[in-house]
Amino acid sequence: MKKETSFSKLLPVLFGFFIMGFVDVVGISANYVKQDFALSDTLANLLPMMVFLWFAVFAVPTGLLMNTIGRKKTVVLSMAITFLALLIPLVAYQFEMVLVAFALLGIGNTILQVSLNPLLSNVVRGNRLTSSLTWGQFIKAIASFLGPVLAGFAAASLGDWKMLFPVFAGVTLLSTLWLFFTHIEEVPAEGKTSSFAACFGLLKDRTILMLFLGILAVVGIDVGLNITVPKFLMERCSIPLDQAGLGTSLYFIARTTGTFTGAILLARYSARKFFIISMIGAIISMAVMLPLHGLLPILVLVFAVGFAVANVFSIIFSAALQLKPERGNEISGLMIMGIAGGALIPPLMGVVSDIMGRAGCVAYCHVLPAGHRIPPEKNRILA
């Protein structure tokens, strides 16, 4: 009976990771909104900025909120905000309202990412926690690559790509109610809650600063590719957006495959070597892809890039936590704030795209990591 009860509590929490993946719909949505409102790349790329900007604003305050109302209520609140965000494009489809919708989606996702992992630790403890977190990331990846598929299906078969929003909203409402009516015993928070001052004070450590910038860059690259791949396919292969959007789904399938492959390999090999090989593979794949025009070779290389970068975020995040375990709360808050890179990089890519074209945009995307180097004396944290 205890095992059944534990499993009944685990399922609604894990399902929350599926809702977490809805934020990646911003990639394909930016392309459809650009097409619907005849926007420039610079203006269209404001959409991911409206989503990921809030990670810089709400990550640490969410930690304070969890101490006040508890983890489960914080997750439920995040899902309620996400549900509202998904309804707005259906009620009022103007560019300004789309910006509001994606701002709310970003706020909801920020709160969800900060609170869902700690809530999972209340349900699963010990050695099973790591595997449960891996399952959570896998479930999130499924939602990520389903977004473009549903958008393409809705556009081709239902005549309106926005019909994916009621589907996502319905699933979010189901998840919210499931978790709300599930009793989860929470462990009281220990120690001092993270603050902005404590988080930013850690940036005085050069290694933590480099890792933080690495998070900014890798999330910005991930979101930028999410947006740019369909545009690149449309330009190079002369295919419509509903077909080009499948390139984003392929990218997320590659990330899902890469995550599980990495989970196996990282248990046997050095994280530092794995990181270096991954980045070299991503850069080479991107360099080879830039001059191509054939659909099949481009899709193969899109998969290669997604596979290569799949574990970069987790490697950097883990390295940061291992650097100063006693400051884990502050470091965790700071690294989650780094997800705001998804708001900073895509607008710059949009400007580059308007000036140099899609190839220049994609090339710029992979120049970024070159500037982030961990000091040699601190490389041991990735060993």
C-alpha positions in Angstrom: 0.0 0.0 0.0 2.8 2.4 0.8 4.4 1.8 -2.7 1.0 2.5 -4.3 0.6 5.7 -2.3 4.1 6.9 -3.2 3.5 6.1 -6.9 0.2 8.0 -6.8 2.0 11.0 -5.5 4.9 10.7 -7.9 2.8 10.7 -11.1 1.2 14.1 -10.8 4.5 15.7 -9.9 6.3 14.1 -12.9 3.4 15.2 -15.1 4.2 18.7 -14.1 7.4 18.4 -16.2 5.2 18.0 -19.2 3.7 21.4 -18.5 7.2 22.8 -18.1 7.9 21.8 -21.7 5.1 24.1 -23.0 7.4 27.1 -22.7 9.3 25.8 -25.8 6.2 26.5 -27.9 7.6 30.0 -28.1 10.0 28.9 -30.9 7.4 27.8 -33.5 4.9 30.4 -32.3 7.4 33.2 -33.0 7.5 32.0 -36.6 3.7 31.9 -37.0 3.3 35.3 -35.3 6.0 36.7 -37.6 4.1 35.4 -40.6 0.6 36.5 -39.3 1.7 40.1 -38.5 4.4 40.5 -41.2 7.1 41.2 -38.6 10.9 41.6 -39.0 13.1 39.0 -37.3 14.2 41.6 -34.8 10.6 42.3 -33.7 9.5 38.6 -33.9 12.4 37.6 -31.6 10.9 39.8 -28.9 8.6 36.8 -28.1 11.3 34.6 -26.6 12.6 37.7 -24.8 9.1 38.2 -23.2 9.2 34.5 -22.0 12.8 34.2 -20.7 13.3 37.7 -19.3 11.3 36.7 -16.2 13.8 34.0 -15.1 16.1 36.9 -14.1 13.3 38.6 -12.1 11.3 35.8 -10.5 13.8 32.9 -9.8 14.9 34.1 -6.3 11.6 35.5 -5.2 10.0 32.1 -6.0 12.3 30.6 -3.3 10.9 33.1 -0.8 7.4 32.3 -1.9 7.9 28.6 -1.4 8.9 29.2 2.2 5.7 31.1 2.7 3.0 29.0 1.0 4.8 25.7 0.4 6.1 24.0 -2.6 3.0 22.3 -3.9 0.9 25.5 -3.7 3.7 27.3 -5.6 3.7 24.7 -8.4 -0.2 24.9 -8.6 0.1 28.7 -8.8 2.6 28.4 -11.7 0.3 26.1 -13.6 -2.7 28.5 -13.0 -0.6 31.3 -14.6 0.4 29.0 -17.4 -3.3 28.1 -18.1 -4.2 31.8 -18.2 -1.3 32.6 -20.6 -2.4 29.8 -23.0 -6.0 31.2 -23.2 -5.0 34.8 -24.1 -4.1 34.2 -27.8 -7.5 32.5 -28.3 -9.4 35.4 -26.8 -7.5 38.3 -28.3 -5.0 37.6 -31.1 -3.2 40.9 -31.5 0.6 41.3 -31.3 0.5 43.2 -28.1 -1.7 40.5 -26.4 0.6 37.8 -27.7 3.5 39.6 -25.9 1.4 39.6 -22.7 0.5 35.9 -23.2 4.2 34.9 -23.5 5.2 37.1 -20.6 2.7 35.3 -18.4 4.0 32.0 -19.9 7.5 32.9 -18.9 6.5 33.9 -15.4 4.6 30.7 -14.9 7.4 28.6 -16.2 10.0 30.4 -14.0 8.0 29.6 -10.9 7.4 26.1 -12.1 11.1 25.4 -12.8 12.2 26.7 -9.4 9.5 24.9 -7.4 8.9 21.6 -9.2 12.3 20.0 -8.5 12.2 20.6 -4.8 8.6 19.3 -4.7 9.8 16.1 -6.4 12.3 15.7 -3.6 9.4 15.5 -1.1 8.0 12.5 -3.0 11.2 10.7 -4.0 14.3 10.5 -1.8 17.8 9.0 -1.8 19.2 7.4 -4.9 15.9 7.3 -6.7 15.8 11.1 -6.9 18.4 11.4 -9.7 16.5 8.9 -11.9 13.2 10.6 -11.2 14.7 13.9 -12.3 15.9 12.3 -15.5 12.4 11.0 -16.1 11.1 14.5 -15.6 13.5 16.0 -18.2 12.5 13.2 -20.6 8.8 14.1 -20.1 9.6 17.8 -20.6 11.4 17.0 -23.8 8.3 15.1 -25.1 6.2 18.3 -24.6 8.9 20.4 -26.3 8.9 18.4 -29.6 5.1 17.9 -29.6 4.6 21.7 -29.8 5.7 22.1 -33.5 4.0 18.9 -34.5 0.7 20.1 -33.1 1.1 23.5 -34.6 1.8 22.1 -38.0 -1.1 19.7 -37.7 -3.5 22.5 -36.6 -2.4 24.8 -39.4 -2.7 22.1 -42.1 -5.8 20.2 -40.9 -7.7 22.6 -38.8 -6.8 25.8 -40.6 -5.4 27.6 -37.6 -2.1 26.9 -35.9 -3.5 28.5 -32.7 -5.7 25.5 -32.0 -2.7 24.0 -30.2 -3.4 26.4 -27.4 -6.7 24.9 -26.2 -5.0 21.5 -26.2 -2.2 22.7 -24.1 -4.6 24.7 -21.8 -6.7 21.6 -21.3 -3.7 19.5 -20.4 -2.5 22.2 -18.0 -5.9 22.4 -16.3 -5.8 18.6 -15.9 -2.4 18.7 -14.4 -3.3 21.5 -12.0 -6.4 19.7 -10.6 -4.5 16.4 -10.4 -1.7 17.9 -8.3 -4.1 20.1 -6.2 -6.1 17.1 -5.0 -2.9 15.0 -4.3 -1.8 15.1 -0.7 2.0 15.6 -0.5 3.7 16.0 2.9 6.3 18.7 2.6 9.5 19.0 4.5 9.9 22.4 6.1 12.6 24.6 4.6 15.9 24.7 6.5 18.4 27.5 6.7 18.3 31.0 5.2 16.4 31.5 2.0 18.4 32.8 -1.0 18.3 36.5 -1.7 19.4 38.7 -4.6 22.4 40.0 -2.6 23.5 36.4 -1.8 23.2 35.3 -5.4 25.0 38.2 -7.0 27.7 38.1 -4.4 28.7 34.7 -5.7 29.6 36.3 -9.0 32.8 37.6 -7.4 34.1 34.0 -7.8 35.4 34.0 -11.4 34.6 30.3 -11.9 30.9 30.8 -10.8 30.8 33.8 -13.1 32.0 31.8 -16.0 29.5 29.0 -15.3 26.7 31.6 -15.0 27.7 33.1 -18.3 27.8 29.6 -19.7 24.2 29.0 -18.7 23.2 32.3 -20.2 24.9 31.3 -23.5 23.6 27.7 -23.8 20.0 28.6 -23.0 20.2 31.5 -25.4 21.6 29.2 -28.1 18.9 26.6 -27.4 16.1 29.1 -27.7 17.7 30.8 -30.7 18.0 27.5 -32.6 14.4 26.7 -31.7 13.3 29.8 -33.5 15.9 29.9 -36.3 15.8 26.3 -37.6 12.3 26.6 -39.2 13.4 29.9 -40.8 16.6 28.4 -42.1 14.7 25.4 -43.6 12.2 27.7 -45.3 15.0 29.8 -46.8 17.3 27.0 -47.9 14.8 24.3 -48.8 11.8 26.4 -50.0 9.3 24.6 -47.8 6.2 26.0 -46.0 6.3 26.9 -42.3 4.1 24.0 -41.2 6.7 21.5 -42.7 9.7 23.6 -41.6 8.4 23.6 -38.0 9.1 19.8 -37.9 12.8 20.7 -37.9 12.3 22.1 -34.3 10.6 18.8 -33.3 13.6 16.9 -34.7 15.9 19.1 -32.7 14.0 18.3 -29.5 13.9 14.6 -30.3 17.7 14.8 -30.7 18.0 16.5 -27.3 15.8 13.8 -25.7 18.0 11.1 -27.2 21.1 12.9 -26.2 20.0 13.3 -22.6 19.5 9.6 -22.1 22.8 8.8 -23.9 24.5 11.3 -21.7 23.0 9.9 -18.5 24.7 6.6 -19.3 28.0 8.0 -20.5 28.4 10.5 -17.8 28.3 7.7 -15.2 31.5 6.3 -16.8 33.4 9.2 -18.3 34.7 12.6 -17.2 32.1 15.4 -17.4 34.8 17.8 -18.6 35.9 15.6 -21.5 32.2 14.9 -22.4 31.6 18.7 -22.3 34.5 19.4 -24.6 33.6 16.7 -27.1 30.0 17.8 -27.1 30.8 21.4 -27.9 33.3 20.4 -30.6 30.7 18.2 -32.2 28.1 20.9 -32.1 30.4 23.5 -33.7 31.5 21.2 -36.4 28.0 20.1 -37.2 26.9 23.8 -37.4 29.8 24.8 -39.6 29.1 22.0 -42.0 25.3 22.8 -42.1 25.7 26.5 -42.9 26.4 26.3 -46.7 24.0 23.4 -47.3 20.7 23.6 -49.3 19.4 20.0 -49.2 16.6 19.1 -46.8 17.9 15.7 -45.7 21.5 16.7 -44.9 20.3 19.8 -43.0 17.9 17.7 -40.9 20.7 15.2 -40.2 22.9 18.0 -38.9 20.1 19.7 -37.0 19.8 16.3 -35.2 23.5 16.2 -34.6 23.6 19.7 -33.1 20.6 18.9 -30.8 22.2 15.6 -29.7 25.6 17.3 -29.0 24.2 20.1 -26.8 21.7 18.0 -25.0 23.7 17.7 -21.8 25.6 21.0 -21.7 23.1 22.7 -19.3 23.1 19.8 -16.8 26.9 19.6 -16.9 27.4 23.3 -16.2 24.6 23.3 -13.5 26.1 20.2 -11.7 29.6 21.7 -11.8 28.3 24.9 -10.2 26.6 23.0 -7.4 29.7 20.9 -6.7 31.9 24.0 -6.5 30.4 25.2 -3.3 27.9 22.7 -1.9 27.3 24.7 1.2 26.0 27.5 -0.9 23.7 25.3 -3.0 20.6 27.3 -2.5 22.2 30.6 -3.7 24.0 28.9 -6.6 20.8 27.1 -7.7 18.9 30.4 -7.7 21.7 32.1 -9.6 21.9 29.4 -12.3 18.1 29.4 -12.8 18.3 33.1 -13.3 20.8 32.4 -16.0 17.9 30.9 -18.1 17.2 34.5 -18.8 19.8 34.0 -21.6 16.8 32.9 -23.6 15.6 36.5 -23.5 19.0 38.1 -24.3 20.4 36.1 -27.2 17.5 35.6 -29.6 16.9 39.4 -30.1 20.6 39.8 -31.0 20.2 36.9 -33.4 17.2 38.6 -34.9 19.2 41.7 -35.6 22.0 39.6 -37.1 19.4 37.8 -39.2 17.9 41.0 -40.6 21.4 42.2 -41.5 23.2 39.0 -42.6 20.4 36.5 -43.3 19.6 33.2 -41.5 23.1 31.7 -42.0 24.7 34.6 -40.2 22.2 34.2 -37.4 22.9 30.5 -37.0 26.7 31.1 -37.2 26.5 33.8 -34.5 24.6 31.4 -32.3 27.6 29.1 -32.1 30.3 31.7 -31.7 28.9 32.5 -28.2 30.3 29.5 -26.2 33.9 30.2 -27.4 34.1 33.1 -25.0 33.3 31.1 -21.9 36.3 29.3 -20.5 36.7 27.9 -17.0 40.0 28.8 -15.5 42.4 25.8 -15.7 42.9 25.6 -12.0 39.1 25.1 -11.6 38.7 22.5 -14.3 38.7 19.8 -11.5 35.0 20.5 -10.9 34.2 19.0 -14.3 36.5 16.0 -13.9 
